[in-house]
Amino acid sequence: MLFDDKLSDIIRTLERDGVLLHATDTIWGLACSSLSKPGIDKIYRLKNRDISKPLLMLVDSLDMLKKYVPHIHPRIETLLHFHKKPLTVVYPKVTKLPKYSLARNGSAAIRITSDPYTNHIIRLLGCPLMSTSANISNEQIAHTFSEVSPEIIENVDFVSKHRKGEKLNGNPSVMIEYNEIGEINFLRL
């Protein structure tokens, strides 16, 4: 696949605790390796985000998700298989990732991304990306690169060229959580 960026440079940046500014399958976002505490801390500083608000994770496939979530309720797995729009699910128990990547209660909000560019980065990195919108907390989300705050652009470690001239038509993903019997609660529509 051809992309506007040299992906090896992005992977090197992420492996060295860097933060990536890139177009996601929804909006412009910030990302770092889920194994990078310095990267996660930097995202919180860049956004001026309250540390009590966990970031979400991006995985490239259901197979990768199952590597970190030991039990996915069958209703949720069916929903993930057939749902066409971006969907973030809060999983109550996540394993094989450091505690600093998870919410205080050990849960994690995870989305299987449909964006080929982001999926390729995740596959090359070999672990989920921590992700959030590329905006200062409580400011407007960025649908175009020009809407990203100059303060963020100047302080990330890699600015992606991929889809830089496009307007992304997405909104932040729908976010749900579920209980032990598979009942769904919508956290964000």
Backbone torsions as a table, in degrees:
resi	resn	phi	psi	omega
1	MET	NA	140.9	178.3
2	LEU	-98.8	130.6	176.1
3	PHE	-128.7	164.8	-179.0
4	ASP	-75.6	-14.2	-177.2
5	ASP	-113.1	154.6	172.7
6	LYS	-83.5	107.0	-172.9
7	LEU	-62.9	-29.4	177.8
8	SER	-62.3	-33.0	176.9
9	ASP	-67.8	-38.8	178.1
10	ILE	-65.5	-46.5	-179.4
11	ILE	-61.4	-43.6	178.2
12	ARG	-59.6	-42.5	178.6
13	THR	-61.5	-46.3	-178.3
14	LEU	-67.3	-38.4	179.1
15	GLU	-68.6	-20.6	178.8
16	ARG	-100.3	27.6	176.2
17	ASP	69.5	23.0	-179.4
18	GLY	-84.2	167.6	178.8
19	VAL	-115.5	133.7	-178.8
20	LEU	-104.4	135.2	170.0
21	LEU	-105.0	121.0	-174.7
22	HIS	-154.3	162.0	173.4
23	ALA	-78.5	129.1	176.9
24	THR	-101.4	-168.5	176.0
25	ASP	-77.3	-3.0	179.4
26	THR	-123.3	-61.9	-174.7
27	ILE	-142.8	179.6	173.5
28	TRP	-72.4	135.8	-174.6
29	GLY	-136.6	166.9	172.4
30	LEU	-107.3	142.9	-179.2
31	ALA	-146.4	152.9	171.9
32	CYS	-150.7	170.9	177.2
33	SER	-65.9	141.7	176.1
34	SER	-69.1	-9.5	179.2
35	LEU	-100.5	11.5	-174.8
36	SER	-116.4	98.0	175.3
37	LYS	-62.7	-42.3	176.8
38	PRO	-60.8	-37.7	178.0
39	GLY	-65.3	-44.2	178.4
40	ILE	-62.2	-46.8	179.1
41	ASP	-59.6	-38.9	-179.8
42	LYS	-64.9	-40.1	178.1
43	ILE	-61.1	-44.7	178.1
44	TYR	-59.0	-42.7	179.1
45	ARG	-65.6	-45.3	-178.6
46	LEU	-58.8	-40.6	-176.8
47	LYS	-86.7	-11.7	-170.6
48	ASN	55.6	46.3	-174.6
49	ARG	-95.3	140.2	176.9
50	ASP	-63.4	128.7	-176.9
51	ILE	-62.2	-19.3	179.4
52	SER	-77.9	-8.0	179.3
53	LYS	-100.1	102.8	-176.8
54	PRO	-64.2	151.6	172.0
55	LEU	-80.0	164.1	173.5
56	LEU	-99.3	167.9	179.2
57	MET	-115.1	147.2	174.1
58	LEU	-113.3	131.0	173.2
59	VAL	-120.3	162.1	-175.4
60	ASP	-93.1	-10.5	-174.8
61	SER	-166.0	166.5	174.0
62	LEU	-63.4	-36.5	178.0
63	ASP	-60.4	-44.1	178.4
64	MET	-65.5	-40.6	178.4
65	LEU	-57.4	-44.8	-178.1
66	LYS	-65.6	-21.6	176.7
67	LYS	-66.5	-29.4	-175.3
68	TYR	-109.5	-19.2	179.3
69	VAL	-112.7	107.3	-172.6
70	PRO	-65.9	-29.9	179.3
71	HIS	-139.7	117.2	174.6
72	ILE	-107.1	122.7	179.9
73	HIS	-56.4	138.1	-178.5
74	PRO	-54.3	-34.9	177.8
75	ARG	-63.6	-39.5	-179.1
76	ILE	-70.4	-41.1	178.8
77	GLU	-62.6	-40.7	176.4
78	THR	-63.0	-44.3	178.6
79	LEU	-60.0	-44.4	179.4
80	LEU	-63.0	-36.7	-178.3
81	HIS	-67.3	-37.8	-173.3
82	PHE	-104.1	-14.6	-177.4
83	HIS	-70.1	130.2	-176.0
84	LYS	-94.2	-25.9	-177.8
85	LYS	-94.2	158.3	178.2
86	PRO	-56.7	128.7	-175.3
87	LEU	-134.8	122.5	176.1
88	THR	-103.4	129.9	-179.3
89	VAL	-116.4	133.4	173.8
90	VAL	-87.9	114.6	179.3
91	TYR	-96.1	131.2	-174.2
92	PRO	-68.6	-26.5	-178.9
93	LYS	-138.3	125.3	-179.9
94	VAL	-127.0	138.7	-177.8
95	THR	-121.7	171.8	174.2
96	LYS	63.4	18.2	175.1
97	LEU	-130.3	149.7	-179.8
98	PRO	-65.0	152.5	-178.5
99	LYS	-58.8	-32.8	-178.4
100	TYR	-67.2	-13.7	176.9
101	SER	-88.0	-10.4	-173.2
102	LEU	-109.5	164.9	171.6
103	ALA	-68.5	164.7	-177.3
104	ARG	-57.1	-30.2	-179.0
105	ASN	-88.3	7.5	178.3
106	GLY	86.4	2.3	178.5
107	SER	-87.2	169.8	175.3
108	ALA	-151.9	142.1	174.1
109	ALA	-92.0	118.6	-173.4
110	ILE	-129.6	137.2	176.4
111	ARG	-123.6	135.8	170.0
112	ILE	-83.6	113.2	-176.6
113	THR	-81.3	146.3	179.0
114	SER	-103.8	0.7	-178.0
115	ASP	-80.0	117.4	-177.3
116	PRO	-57.0	-38.1	179.3
117	TYR	-61.8	-52.3	-179.8
118	THR	-63.6	-41.3	178.3
119	ASN	-59.9	-40.5	-179.9
120	HIS	-63.8	-42.3	177.6
121	ILE	-61.6	-46.2	-179.5
122	ILE	-60.9	-45.1	-179.8
123	ARG	-61.4	-44.7	179.4
124	LEU	-66.3	-37.0	179.8
125	LEU	-71.5	-35.5	177.8
126	GLY	85.1	11.9	176.6
127	CYS	-155.5	165.5	179.1
128	PRO	-62.1	156.9	170.6
129	LEU	-96.7	137.9	167.0
130	MET	-79.7	140.4	-173.2
131	SER	-146.6	151.8	174.8
132	THR	-161.9	166.8	178.7
133	SER	-65.1	148.6	-177.5
134	ALA	-90.0	67.0	177.4
135	ASN	-146.5	157.4	171.9
136	ILE	-68.6	141.1	-178.8
137	SER	-50.4	136.2	179.0
138	ASN	72.1	8.7	172.7
139	GLU	-102.7	169.9	-177.7
140	GLN	-62.0	145.0	174.0
141	ILE	-73.3	157.8	-176.0
142	ALA	-102.7	118.2	174.0
143	HIS	-94.1	-17.9	176.6
144	THR	-129.3	158.3	178.1
145	PHE	-59.8	-37.8	-177.5
146	SER	-66.1	-16.0	178.0
147	GLU	-87.0	-7.8	178.0
148	VAL	-75.1	134.7	-179.4
149	SER	-58.2	133.4	175.8
150	PRO	-55.4	-32.7	178.9
151	GLU	-61.3	-39.0	177.8
152	ILE	-70.8	-48.2	-178.1
153	ILE	-55.7	-43.2	-177.0
154	GLU	-70.1	-20.6	-171.8
155	ASN	-112.6	-1.7	173.4
156	VAL	-81.0	169.3	-177.1
157	ASP	-96.3	-19.1	178.1
158	PHE	-151.1	127.2	176.6
159	VAL	-106.6	116.6	-178.8
160	SER	-72.1	142.4	174.0
161	LYS	-89.8	-19.4	-175.5
162	HIS	-58.6	121.7	178.0
163	ARG	63.2	22.1	-177.0
164	LYS	-61.8	-30.9	-178.7
165	GLY	-92.7	1.6	-176.9
166	GLU	-96.8	156.2	168.6
167	LYS	-96.1	123.1	178.4
168	LEU	-83.1	129.6	-173.7
169	ASN	-92.8	5.8	-177.9
170	GLY	-85.0	170.9	170.6
171	ASN	-123.2	166.5	174.1
172	PRO	-51.2	145.1	-175.2
173	SER	-62.8	154.7	170.5
174	VAL	-63.9	139.1	179.9
175	MET	-123.4	130.4	179.3
176	ILE	-129.7	161.4	166.9
177	GLU	-130.6	165.1	-179.7
178	TYR	-141.8	160.1	178.6
179	ASN	-103.9	-175.7	-174.3
180	GLU	-63.2	-20.6	177.5
181	ILE	-101.2	8.6	174.2
182	GLY	86.5	11.4	176.7
183	GLU	-74.2	136.6	-173.2
184	ILE	-100.2	138.6	173.2
185	ASN	-121.3	125.2	179.5
186	PHE	-82.5	123.3	178.2
187	LEU	-96.4	-29.7	179.8
188	ARG	-151.4	127.8	177.7
189	LEU	-102.8	NA	NA
